[in-house]
Amino acid sequence: MKRIVRIVLIALFGFTFYASPAYCFSAGETESTTQSADSDSTFDWDSVMDAIIQVESGGNSRAKSGQSVGAMQITPVLVREVNRILKSRKSKKRYRLSDRLSVIKSKEMFKILQSFYNPLNNIEKAIRSWNGGMNFSNKRTQRYYERVMSFLK
């Protein structure tokens, strides 16, 4: 039963963030070199999060679009998934839906999600999964990925 609930949550998370794909490697760079360079446990996600905020809401912490709320356009499904991760780590910390309006707490949720699903700190995976869920499609997240990358350059 727990496995079915987890699969449903992950599927809902994936459908909640819908977009398009591509590859972000410069000449001579491979996915493995990007991942190993980004695998530091103290990885600084600030520039990526700031770029996502610009694409998602233009910096408006009160932005709303359907069930997506806040600067990073976080859905209720994502909040539940972050709380599930925290529970599995035996943490007493939990997020509420109202926390989506806080840029600081939104960034914390992003980092928790990345630490769980993206332990190698792959920037491309982080951007695409934020838009298309953990089972994102490169094709469907391509435009989103390009828009976020334009704010990183």
Secondary structure, 3 states (H helix, E strand, C coil): CHHHHHHHHHHHHHHHCCCCCCCCCCCCCCHHHHHHHCCCCCCCCHHHHHHHHHHHHCCCCCCEECCEECCCCECHHHHHHHHHHHHHCCCCCCCCHHHHHCHHHHHHHHHHHHHHHCCCCCHHHHHHHHHHCCCCCHHHHHHHHHHHHHHHC
